[in-house]
């Protein structure tokens, strides 16, 4: 299997307002005579493939070009050259090599797939979708082609078109994190928050160490579903990898919703330690302290004074807070 087949794309940002793909009818397949490769040329191609696998890309390209000098219709040589340029992330040079290969052999899956990758990475999304569609007519069970066509549709702002391919990719290999992430992103863009959350969780379970970005997506969707204990559990893991004021602010909010006011105050205080200008966390401290004062029968002056200090510090940073001003006036803070 060529090296570039392991290149799978997970899109976390999708372009908005991209031009739509026009409905297409199946393109006529050009019938060509099978490419004739001599035994000597095949041995040379094998040597180039070996050099490629060993990472000697310049030597591999040199050998592939020697084959093409002898036989300009040797499809495998064009695919090999395109493959190397994909590995080197030189998408612009990969595309014409694959374009030549698909003209020579339209039913060559690796040529069509590689062409799709190079077109996608050069943001020629309409052409990339068509290339992936042609690849899937050759091998509809290929997970990579299903996954990549889904991500391309997402980049085009067409999650509904991506859905069938994203779902198929997970059916083919549901334990692959990129497939689950792409499906989750598709569901999320379609407003199916619960399904998106389940797919993100499946992706995290498929990874040895979930990325901070993935965990933030999970926290966002858990928040929408008001699953506070799971929010606390997930944030507690994430702050070990990537501690930020924003995360501790979210942790403080979730702990408050669970009624653990002491833990909420500690989380908000940590957020302020990371960012002294985090006025939302100052409000969180103020609300907790005010809550303690009220629940304590309004006799614990230290809670009252702490609430006053936190709210006033918050208002000094961000004066335009009508709700906080109302609290301050109502309780004489």
Secondary structure, 3 states (H helix, E strand, C coil): CCHHHHCCCCCCCCCCCCCCCCCCCCCCCCCCCCCCCCHHHHHHHHHHHHHHHCCCHHHHHHHHHHHHHHCCCCHHHHHHHHHHHHHCCCHHHHHHHHHHHHHHCCCCHHHHHHHHHHHHHCCCHHHHHHHHHHHHHHCCCCHHHHHHHHHHHHHCCCHHHHHHHHHHHHHHCCCCHHHHHHHHHHHHHCCCHHHHHHHHHHHHHCCCCCCHHHHHHHHHHHHHCCCHHHHHHHHHHHHHHHCCHHHHHHHHHHHHHCCCHHHHHHHHHHHHHHCCCCHHHHHHHHHHHHHHHHHCCCCCHHHHHHHHHHHHHHHHHCCCCHHHHHHHHHHCC
